[in-house]
Amino acid sequence: MKGDAYRTSLNQVIHLGNILGKGGEGEIYEVQEDPALCAKLYTDGAKGRAIMEPKIAEMIEIYKRVRTTSPHQEYLFDHHLAWPRARLYHPDQGYFVGFLMNRLDLGSCEILNNFLTADHTGNKGRKNRLELAANLLDMLVFLHGIGVVVGDLHEENIFVRQDLKVVFIDCDSYQIKDRFKCTAMRLEISPPEAASGKALTPAADVFEFSILLYRLLMDGFNPFAFRQGSGDRDILFPERKEKGLAPIRDSSLSLPKRSPPLSRIPKQIADQIARGLDPNPSRRSRLSDMKAVIEKELNVNTGSMTSSTSQRYERGKRWAWSLVVLALAMAIFCLAANPVWVKGARHDLRTWSEDIYAKVREVRWRYYLGAATSMLKEIEAKFVSGLPVHEQESSAHKAEPVFLHLSPGEFWSKRGGGSIKVVITRSFYIMDRPVTYALWDRVMKSKVPHRCPECPVVGVSWWDVQRFLKALNSNSATAYSLPTEAQWEYAALRSDSMGDGIWEWCSDWYGESVDSRDEVDPEGPGFGSHKVVKGRKEGMVIRMAIKPGVTSYHVGFRLMTFTHPAQLTGSLASKDGLKGGF
């Protein structure tokens, strides 16, 4: 099949690369045109393909709705779900053969089955298992919110990243909107109601998650496993599930030999598991209740910060104290080497010390964000030169930002070694500078100290920007967004304020133009693996591609809107105390 060509529902042609894997329903292949994509081809005949085509179409529509209504959640499709992005068709005969999806990075992941053992070493300790369970719950809550029931919450279909976030594969087997039923369910985990053949409810996933959580905490043992006497009637698994016969629900039942004791499971979590295994779906636990008791247990045993964030914070504290000691030592050395300082009092020691302390606090915060190296070098250089640590804010940042109004027009844009004409048919407003820390803090209700509140926000991912936009737009009468690549470039050709010093996120997925036809109000490809960032170098407008989850201290963003920004400024000022616009 390598080299075979197929047409996508977006009227693109792709060619298959090497095979990546096989399953009961189909085969997964590389896509030669884009290594960030892969293709699944169904192998179960025309009947199976006919059933799957409308289901895949509905899944793609769900993805598009999330992109439109909740763009801050789009990253879940990019990094955590093997979700269809476009249908594939035979190039000549035109029948449906499969779909395109993002190629998930599973090379650094472990299959969930590896956590269902008695091995608690390394990353498989009790705390990590609970954190993993909490991350699984978050994914289930998201899927239920978009009308999806997993129905096959099995350890072989879930991978675990190094940060304990989860990745779901075989998503095309899920139940979609009650109309398309789950196509793969396993006897050992399926809820009793699955036998009816009716559409499942989210309570089915609660049942399966309860089994999974029990197995995570009990070294892989199934909660419905128990010992029976030699003369007892053999009770099969379906009956055990239908009657709720599990030791965690019925203390008269004996655990299997070599099973850990039930006391290993914290009481509140055990109660939620017992409720989750109830044969009656209406009596089962809620995912929110299960998440609450898991987080409570994590906080009780590890403090309020339960993720790797706390570790970074502690390391930051140690670095900060080390820097304080270094600063004091260098201060003493500089005073000894420069007695003129003391005599002339040109550099007051108290003021200098306060400057040092302010810088140390900033480094501590920047280290927490993972970017202290350059600042450490800066401090070192200034101490050696005998200068106090003091920064004057640029007068260019003092003035309030304004919005530029751009009327419809057209321009030529360089793409793929050539040029295309881009037509902008709708006027819009765009900020004359990137979003600042001051605005970010006011919108996000942040208390982060910044030495330069009017400097551009950097070090935020594309997804961070989507969360900012959601918070901003929730307090406004109109909608703000990132500019498209075309809007950004159109503005840059008419203003010297664009791309001055930093790269900036755009809303588009990155892609190359496939022909030389004019583009009218382009918004980029329908999906992809990288987002567009724009900048300016030696007077030329340049485009780059960066994955949306990546942060860089050279990348920021600015806002655009189709409505006069005064409406938003007034609304935000009245609700959040913002004055004077941005």
C-alpha positions as CSV (number, residue, x, y, z in Angstrom):
1,M,0.0,0.0,0.0
2,K,3.0,2.3,0.4
3,G,2.9,5.0,-2.3
4,D,-0.9,4.6,-2.9
5,A,-2.7,7.9,-3.4
6,Y,-6.1,8.8,-1.8
7,R,-8.3,11.9,-2.0
8,T,-9.3,13.6,1.2
9,S,-12.7,15.3,1.9
10,L,-10.8,18.6,1.7
11,N,-10.0,17.8,-1.9
12,Q,-6.3,17.2,-1.2
13,V,-4.3,14.2,-2.4
14,I,-2.1,12.3,0.0
15,H,0.2,9.4,-0.5
16,L,0.8,6.6,2.0
17,G,4.1,6.0,3.6
18,N,5.3,3.1,5.7
19,I,2.8,1.0,7.7
20,L,2.7,2.0,11.4
21,G,0.4,-0.7,12.8
22,K,-2.5,-3.1,12.2
23,G,-5.7,-3.9,14.1
24,G,-8.9,-5.7,13.8
25,E,-10.6,-3.0,11.8
26,G,-7.8,-1.5,9.7
27,E,-4.2,-0.4,9.1
28,I,-2.4,2.8,10.0
29,Y,0.1,4.4,7.6
30,E,2.4,7.4,7.5
31,V,1.4,10.2,5.2
32,Q,4.3,11.2,2.9
33,E,3.1,14.9,2.5
34,D,3.1,15.5,6.3
35,P,4.9,13.4,8.9
36,A,2.6,14.9,11.6
37,L,-0.3,13.1,10.0
38,C,-1.3,9.4,9.6
39,A,-4.0,7.6,7.7
40,K,-6.3,4.7,8.9
41,L,-7.6,2.5,6.1
42,Y,-10.5,0.1,7.0
43,T,-10.1,-3.5,5.9
44,D,-13.4,-4.9,6.9
45,G,-15.1,-4.7,3.5
46,A,-17.7,-2.4,1.9
47,K,-20.4,-3.0,4.5
48,G,-18.1,-1.9,7.3
49,R,-16.9,1.1,5.4
50,A,-20.5,2.2,4.7
51,I,-21.3,2.1,8.4
52,M,-18.2,4.0,9.4
53,E,-18.4,6.8,6.8
54,P,-21.3,8.8,8.4
55,K,-19.8,8.1,11.9
56,I,-16.4,9.6,10.9
57,A,-18.2,12.5,9.3
58,E,-20.0,13.2,12.6
59,M,-16.7,13.0,14.5
60,I,-15.1,15.5,12.2
61,E,-18.1,17.9,12.7
62,I,-17.6,17.5,16.5
63,Y,-14.0,18.5,16.1
64,K,-14.9,21.6,14.0
65,R,-17.5,22.7,16.6
66,V,-15.0,22.5,19.4
67,R,-12.5,24.5,17.3
68,T,-15.2,27.2,16.9
69,T,-16.8,27.2,20.3
70,S,-14.0,26.1,22.6
71,P,-10.7,26.7,20.8
72,H,-8.8,26.4,24.1
73,Q,-9.7,22.7,24.1
74,E,-8.5,22.0,20.6
75,Y,-5.2,20.8,22.0
76,L,-6.9,17.7,23.4
77,F,-7.6,16.5,19.8
78,D,-4.0,17.3,18.8
79,H,-2.2,15.5,21.6
80,H,-4.6,13.2,23.5
81,L,-7.1,11.7,21.0
82,A,-6.6,9.8,17.8
83,W,-9.5,11.7,16.3
84,P,-10.5,11.9,12.6
85,R,-9.7,15.2,10.8
86,A,-10.7,14.3,7.2
87,R,-12.3,11.4,5.3
88,L,-10.3,9.5,2.7
89,Y,-11.7,8.2,-0.6
90,H,-10.4,6.0,-3.4
91,P,-9.0,8.4,-6.0
92,D,-10.7,6.7,-9.0
93,Q,-13.8,5.0,-7.8
94,G,-14.6,7.5,-5.1
95,Y,-15.7,5.2,-2.3
96,F,-14.9,5.8,1.4
97,V,-11.8,4.0,2.6
98,G,-10.8,5.6,6.0
99,F,-9.6,8.9,7.5
100,L,-6.7,11.2,8.3
101,M,-5.7,12.0,11.8
102,N,-2.9,13.6,13.7
103,R,0.0,11.3,14.3
104,L,0.3,11.1,18.1
105,D,3.7,10.9,19.8
106,L,3.5,7.5,21.4
107,G,7.2,6.8,21.4
108,S,7.8,8.3,24.8
109,C,4.5,6.9,26.3
110,E,3.8,3.7,28.2
111,I,0.7,1.6,27.6
112,L,-1.7,1.9,30.6
113,N,-1.5,-1.9,31.1
114,N,2.1,-1.3,32.5
115,F,0.5,0.5,35.5
116,L,-1.8,-2.4,36.4
117,T,0.8,-4.5,38.1
118,A,2.4,-5.0,41.5
119,D,5.4,-3.0,40.3
120,H,5.3,0.4,42.2
121,T,8.8,1.5,41.4
122,G,9.8,4.5,39.2
123,N,6.8,6.4,38.0
124,K,4.3,3.7,39.0
125,G,4.0,4.7,42.7
126,R,0.7,5.2,44.5
127,K,0.7,9.0,44.0
128,N,1.4,8.8,40.3
129,R,-1.4,6.2,39.9
130,L,-3.9,8.5,41.6
131,E,-2.7,11.5,39.4
132,L,-3.1,9.3,36.4
133,A,-6.6,8.4,37.4
134,A,-7.4,12.1,37.8
135,N,-6.1,12.8,34.3
136,L,-8.3,10.0,32.9
137,L,-11.3,11.6,34.6
138,D,-10.6,14.9,33.0
139,M,-10.6,13.3,29.5
140,L,-13.8,11.5,30.2
141,V,-15.5,14.7,31.4
142,F,-14.4,16.4,28.1
143,L,-15.6,13.6,26.0
144,H,-19.0,13.4,27.7
145,G,-19.3,17.1,27.2
146,I,-19.1,16.8,23.4
147,G,-21.6,13.9,23.3
148,V,-19.2,11.0,23.3
149,V,-19.2,7.8,25.4
150,V,-16.0,5.8,25.3
151,G,-17.6,2.4,25.9
152,D,-14.3,0.6,25.7
153,L,-12.1,2.1,28.5
154,H,-9.5,-0.6,28.2
155,E,-5.9,-0.5,29.2
156,E,-4.7,-1.5,25.8
157,N,-6.3,1.6,24.2
158,I,-4.8,4.2,26.5
159,F,-1.2,5.4,26.7
160,V,0.4,7.4,29.5
161,R,2.8,10.2,28.8
162,Q,5.7,11.0,31.0
163,D,3.7,13.8,32.7
164,L,1.0,11.2,33.4
165,K,-1.4,12.8,30.9
166,V,-3.3,10.2,28.9
167,V,-3.6,9.5,25.1
168,F,-6.6,7.6,23.7
169,I,-6.3,5.6,20.5
170,D,-9.0,3.8,18.5
171,C,-11.4,6.7,19.1
172,D,-13.4,5.7,16.0
173,S,-14.9,2.8,18.1
174,Y,-16.5,5.3,20.6
175,Q,-20.3,5.9,20.8
176,I,-21.1,9.2,19.1
177,K,-24.2,11.1,19.9
178,D,-26.4,8.0,20.6
179,R,-26.7,7.5,16.9
180,F,-23.4,5.6,16.3
181,K,-22.9,2.9,18.9
182,C,-19.7,1.7,20.4
183,T,-18.2,-0.9,18.1
184,A,-15.8,-2.5,20.5
185,M,-16.7,-3.6,24.0
186,R,-15.0,-6.3,26.2
187,L,-16.7,-8.7,28.5
188,E,-14.4,-8.1,31.5
189,I,-15.1,-4.3,31.7
190,S,-18.4,-3.7,29.9
191,P,-21.3,-2.6,32.1
192,P,-24.4,-4.8,32.5
193,E,-26.6,-2.6,30.4
194,A,-24.4,-3.1,27.4
195,A,-26.0,-6.5,26.9
196,S,-29.3,-4.8,25.9
197,G,-27.8,-3.4,22.7
198,K,-29.2,0.0,23.4
199,A,-27.2,3.3,23.3
200,L,-25.0,3.7,26.3
201,T,-25.1,6.7,28.7
202,P,-22.0,8.3,30.4
203,A,-22.7,6.1,33.4
204,A,-21.3,3.2,31.3
205,D,-17.9,5.0,31.4
206,V,-18.3,5.5,35.2
207,F,-18.6,1.7,35.6
208,E,-15.6,1.0,33.4
209,F,-13.5,3.7,35.1
210,S,-14.4,2.3,38.5
211,I,-12.9,-1.1,37.4
212,L,-9.8,0.7,36.0
213,L,-9.3,2.7,39.2
214,Y,-9.7,-0.4,41.4
215,R,-7.1,-2.2,39.2
216,L,-4.7,0.7,39.4
217,L,-4.7,0.6,43.2
218,M,-5.0,-3.2,43.6
219,D,-2.1,-4.4,41.4
220,G,-4.3,-5.2,38.4
221,F,-6.9,-7.4,40.1
222,N,-10.5,-7.1,38.8
223,P,-13.0,-5.9,41.4
224,F,-15.4,-8.7,40.5
225,A,-12.8,-11.4,41.2
226,F,-13.3,-13.3,44.4
227,R,-12.8,-16.8,45.9
228,Q,-15.5,-19.4,45.8
229,G,-15.7,-22.6,47.8
230,S,-15.2,-26.0,46.2
231,G,-18.9,-26.8,46.5
232,D,-20.2,-23.4,45.5
233,R,-21.9,-22.8,42.2
234,D,-19.5,-21.2,39.7
235,I,-20.7,-17.6,39.2
236,L,-19.6,-16.3,35.8
237,F,-18.5,-12.7,35.1
238,P,-21.8,-11.5,33.5
239,E,-23.8,-12.5,36.6
240,R,-21.3,-11.0,39.0
241,K,-21.6,-7.6,37.2
242,E,-25.4,-7.8,36.9
243,K,-25.7,-8.5,40.7
244,G,-22.8,-6.2,41.8
245,L,-20.9,-9.1,43.4
246,A,-17.6,-7.6,44.3
247,P,-15.7,-7.7,47.6
248,I,-15.5,-3.9,47.7
249,R,-19.3,-3.9,47.7
250,D,-19.9,-7.0,49.7
251,S,-17.6,-7.7,52.7
252,S,-18.8,-11.4,52.8
253,L,-16.9,-12.1,49.6
254,S,-13.3,-13.1,49.9
255,L,-10.5,-11.5,47.9
256,P,-8.5,-13.7,45.5
257,K,-5.3,-15.2,46.8
258,R,-2.3,-12.8,46.5
259,S,-4.6,-9.8,46.2
260,P,-3.6,-6.8,48.2
261,P,-6.0,-6.0,51.1
262,L,-8.9,-3.5,50.5
263,S,-7.4,-1.3,53.2
264,R,-4.9,-0.2,50.5
265,I,-7.7,1.9,48.9
266,P,-8.5,5.1,50.9
267,K,-12.0,4.9,52.4
268,Q,-13.6,7.7,50.4
269,I,-12.2,6.4,47.1
270,A,-13.3,2.9,48.0
271,D,-16.9,4.2,48.6
272,Q,-16.9,5.9,45.1
273,I,-15.6,2.8,43.4
274,A,-18.3,0.7,45.1
275,R,-21.0,3.1,43.9
276,G,-19.5,3.2,40.5
277,L,-19.9,-0.6,40.2
278,D,-23.6,-0.5,41.0
279,P,-25.5,-2.5,38.4
280,N,-28.1,0.3,38.2
281,P,-26.7,3.2,36.1
282,S,-28.8,5.8,37.9
283,R,-27.2,5.0,41.2
284,R,-23.6,5.2,40.1
285,S,-21.0,7.8,41.2
286,R,-20.6,11.0,39.3
287,L,-17.2,11.7,37.7
288,S,-17.0,15.0,39.5
289,D,-17.4,13.2,42.9
290,M,-14.7,10.7,42.0
291,K,-12.4,13.5,40.9
292,A,-13.0,15.4,44.2
293,V,-12.0,12.4,46.4
294,I,-9.0,11.6,44.3
295,E,-7.7,15.2,44.5
296,K,-8.4,15.3,48.2
297,E,-6.3,12.2,48.7
298,L,-3.5,13.7,46.6
299,N,-3.6,16.9,48.6
300,V,-3.6,15.1,52.0
301,N,-0.5,13.1,51.1
302,T,1.5,15.5,49.0
303,G,0.3,19.0,49.8
304,S,-1.7,21.4,47.7
305,M,0.7,21.2,44.7
306,T,0.5,17.6,43.4
307,S,2.1,17.8,40.0
308,S,5.6,18.4,38.6
309,T,4.8,22.1,39.1
310,S,5.6,21.8,42.8
311,Q,8.9,20.2,42.0
312,R,9.8,23.1,39.7
313,Y,8.8,25.5,42.4
314,E,11.0,23.9,45.0
315,R,13.9,23.9,42.7
316,G,13.2,27.5,42.0
317,K,13.4,28.3,45.7
318,R,16.8,26.6,46.0
319,W,18.1,28.5,43.0
320,A,16.8,31.8,44.4
321,W,18.5,31.3,47.8
322,S,21.7,30.3,46.0
323,L,21.5,33.5,44.0
324,V,21.0,35.6,47.1
325,V,24.2,34.2,48.7
326,L,26.0,34.8,45.4
327,A,24.7,38.4,45.2
328,L,25.8,39.2,48.7
329,A,29.2,37.8,48.2
330,M,29.7,39.8,44.9
331,A,28.4,42.9,46.6
332,I,31.0,42.7,49.3
333,F,33.7,42.0,46.7
334,C,32.6,45.0,44.6
335,L,32.6,47.3,47.7
336,A,36.1,46.2,48.6
337,A,37.3,46.8,45.1
338,N,35.6,50.1,44.6
339,P,36.0,52.3,47.7
340,V,34.9,55.3,45.7
341,W,31.3,53.9,45.9
342,V,31.4,54.3,49.7
343,K,33.1,57.6,49.7
344,G,31.0,59.3,47.0
345,A,27.7,57.5,47.9
346,R,26.8,57.6,44.3
347,H,25.3,54.1,44.6
348,D,23.4,53.9,47.8
349,L,24.0,50.4,49.3
350,R,20.4,50.1,50.5
351,T,18.9,51.0,47.1
352,W,21.3,48.6,45.5
353,S,20.3,45.8,47.8
354,E,16.7,46.4,47.1
355,D,17.4,46.3,43.4
356,I,19.2,43.0,44.0
357,Y,16.3,41.6,45.9
358,A,13.8,42.7,43.3
359,K,15.9,41.0,40.6
360,V,16.2,37.8,42.6
361,R,12.4,37.7,43.1
362,E,12.0,38.1,39.3
363,V,14.5,35.4,38.6
364,R,12.7,33.1,41.0
365,W,9.4,33.6,39.1
366,R,11.1,33.3,35.7
367,Y,12.8,30.1,36.8
368,Y,9.4,28.8,37.9
369,L,8.4,29.3,34.3
370,G,11.5,27.5,33.1
371,A,13.5,30.5,31.7
372,A,16.0,31.7,34.2
373,T,19.2,31.0,32.4
374,S,19.5,34.2,30.3
375,M,18.6,36.3,33.4
376,L,21.3,34.7,35.5
377,K,23.8,35.6,32.8
378,E,22.4,39.1,32.8
379,I,22.8,39.5,36.5
380,E,26.3,38.1,36.5
381,A,27.4,40.5,33.8
382,K,26.0,43.5,35.6
383,F,27.6,42.5,39.0
384,V,31.0,42.1,37.3
385,S,30.7,45.5,35.7
386,G,30.0,47.0,39.1
387,L,26.6,48.4,38.0
388,P,23.5,48.3,40.1
389,V,20.7,46.0,38.9
390,H,18.3,48.5,37.6
391,E,16.2,48.6,34.4
392,Q,14.6,51.7,33.0
393,E,11.3,51.0,31.2
394,S,11.3,52.1,27.6
395,S,9.3,55.2,26.9
396,A,7.9,53.4,23.9
397,H,6.0,51.2,26.3
398,K,4.5,54.1,28.3
399,A,1.8,55.1,25.9
400,E,-1.5,53.2,25.8
401,P,-1.9,50.8,22.9
402,V,-4.4,51.7,20.2
403,F,-6.2,49.7,17.6
404,L,-5.5,50.3,13.9
405,H,-8.5,50.3,11.6
406,L,-7.8,48.5,8.2
407,S,-10.2,48.7,5.3
408,P,-10.7,45.9,2.7
409,G,-8.0,45.5,0.2
410,E,-5.5,43.0,-1.4
411,F,-1.8,42.2,-1.3
412,W,0.7,39.7,-2.7
413,S,2.0,37.1,-0.2
414,K,5.0,34.8,-0.8
415,R,4.1,31.1,-0.4
416,G,6.0,27.9,-1.3
417,G,8.6,29.6,-3.5
418,G,6.0,31.7,-5.3
419,S,3.4,34.4,-4.7
420,I,-0.4,34.5,-4.4
421,K,-2.8,37.3,-4.3
422,V,-4.8,37.6,-1.0
423,V,-8.0,39.5,-0.9
424,I,-9.4,41.0,2.4
425,T,-13.1,41.7,2.0
426,R,-13.9,42.8,5.5
427,S,-12.5,45.7,7.5
428,F,-11.1,44.9,10.9
429,Y,-9.2,46.4,13.9
430,I,-5.8,45.2,15.1
431,M,-3.7,46.3,18.1
432,D,-0.7,48.5,17.3
433,R,1.4,46.4,19.6
434,P,1.4,42.9,21.3
435,V,-0.6,42.2,24.4
436,T,1.2,43.3,27.5
437,Y,1.7,41.7,30.9
438,A,-0.5,44.4,32.4
439,L,-3.5,43.4,30.3
440,W,-2.8,39.7,30.7
441,D,-2.8,40.0,34.5
442,R,-6.0,42.0,34.6
443,V,-7.8,39.6,32.3
444,M,-6.5,36.4,33.9
445,K,-6.8,37.8,37.4
446,S,-3.1,37.1,37.9
447,K,-1.1,38.3,40.8
448,V,2.3,37.6,39.1
449,P,4.8,40.4,39.8
450,H,6.3,41.8,36.7
451,R,9.1,44.3,36.6
452,C,7.9,45.6,33.3
453,P,4.0,45.5,33.2
454,E,3.9,47.3,29.8
455,C,6.3,44.8,28.1
456,P,4.8,42.3,25.6
457,V,3.7,38.9,27.0
458,V,6.0,36.2,25.9
459,G,6.5,32.5,26.8
460,V,2.8,31.7,26.3
461,S,1.7,28.8,24.1
462,W,-1.1,29.1,21.5
463,W,-3.3,27.2,23.9
464,D,-2.5,29.7,26.7
465,V,-3.6,32.4,24.3
466,Q,-6.9,30.6,23.7
467,R,-7.6,30.6,27.5
468,F,-6.8,34.3,27.6
469,L,-9.2,35.0,24.8
470,K,-11.9,33.0,26.5
471,A,-11.5,35.0,29.7
472,L,-11.4,38.2,27.8
473,N,-14.4,37.6,25.7
474,S,-16.5,36.4,28.6
475,N,-16.4,40.0,29.9
476,S,-17.0,41.8,26.6
477,A,-19.9,42.6,24.3
478,T,-17.9,41.6,21.2
479,A,-15.4,39.0,20.2
480,Y,-11.6,39.3,20.2
481,S,-9.4,36.8,18.6
482,L,-5.9,36.2,17.1
483,P,-5.5,37.6,13.6
484,T,-5.4,35.2,10.8
485,E,-2.1,35.0,9.0
486,A,-3.6,37.1,6.1
487,Q,-4.9,39.8,8.5
488,W,-1.5,40.0,10.3
489,E,0.4,40.3,7.0
490,Y,-2.0,42.8,5.6
491,A,-1.6,45.0,8.7
492,A,2.2,44.5,8.7
493,L,2.4,45.9,5.1
494,R,0.5,49.0,6.3
495,S,2.2,49.6,9.6
496,D,5.7,49.6,11.0
497,S,4.5,48.4,14.4
498,M,4.0,44.7,13.4
499,G,6.6,42.1,14.3
500,D,8.9,44.5,16.1
501,G,11.2,42.4,18.3
502,I,9.1,39.3,18.8
503,W,7.2,36.7,16.7
504,E,3.5,36.6,17.1
505,W,0.9,33.8,17.1
506,C,-1.8,33.7,14.4
507,S,-5.0,31.7,14.4
508,D,-4.1,29.5,11.3
509,W,-2.8,26.0,11.1
510,Y,0.4,26.1,9.1
511,G,0.2,24.9,5.5
512,E,1.6,25.7,2.1
513,S,-0.6,27.0,-0.7
514,V,-1.2,24.2,-3.2
515,D,-2.0,26.4,-6.2
516,S,-1.6,29.9,-7.5
517,R,-5.3,30.9,-7.3
518,D,-6.3,34.0,-5.5
519,E,-7.3,33.5,-1.8
520,V,-10.2,35.4,-0.4
521,D,-10.2,36.0,3.4
522,P,-8.1,32.8,3.9
523,E,-8.1,31.1,7.3
524,G,-5.5,28.4,6.7
525,P,-6.0,24.6,6.5
526,G,-8.7,22.9,8.4
527,F,-6.3,21.1,10.6
528,G,-2.6,20.5,11.1
529,S,0.2,19.9,13.6
530,H,1.8,23.4,13.7
531,K,0.4,27.0,14.1
532,V,1.6,30.0,12.1
533,V,3.8,32.6,13.8
534,K,4.6,35.8,12.0
535,G,7.5,38.2,12.3
536,R,9.6,40.7,10.5
537,K,13.3,40.5,9.6
538,E,15.2,43.2,7.7
539,G,11.9,44.7,6.7
540,M,10.5,41.5,5.3
541,V,7.4,39.7,6.7
542,I,8.3,36.1,7.6
543,R,6.3,33.1,8.6
544,M,7.3,30.1,10.7
545,A,5.6,27.0,12.1
546,I,5.4,26.2,15.8
547,K,3.5,23.5,17.6
548,P,0.6,25.1,19.5
549,G,1.7,23.6,22.8
550,V,5.2,25.0,22.6
551,T,6.2,28.2,24.6
552,S,9.0,30.5,23.5
553,Y,10.4,33.7,25.0
554,H,10.5,35.1,21.5
555,V,6.8,34.6,20.8
556,G,3.8,36.8,21.9
557,F,0.5,37.8,20.4
558,R,-1.8,40.7,19.6
559,L,-5.6,41.0,19.3
560,M,-8.0,41.8,16.5
561,T,-11.7,42.3,16.2
562,F,-14.3,43.2,13.6
563,T,-16.1,45.5,16.0
564,H,-14.9,48.8,17.2
565,P,-12.8,48.0,20.3
566,A,-14.3,50.8,22.3
567,Q,-17.2,48.5,23.0
568,L,-15.0,45.9,24.6
569,T,-13.0,48.4,26.5
570,G,-16.0,49.9,28.2
571,S,-17.5,46.5,29.0
572,L,-14.3,45.2,30.5
573,A,-13.7,48.3,32.4
574,S,-17.1,48.2,34.1
575,K,-16.8,44.6,35.1
576,D,-13.1,44.3,36.0
577,G,-12.1,47.8,36.9
578,L,-10.0,48.3,33.8
579,K,-9.5,52.0,33.0
580,G,-8.1,53.8,30.0
581,G,-8.6,50.9,27.6
582,F,-5.5,48.7,27.1
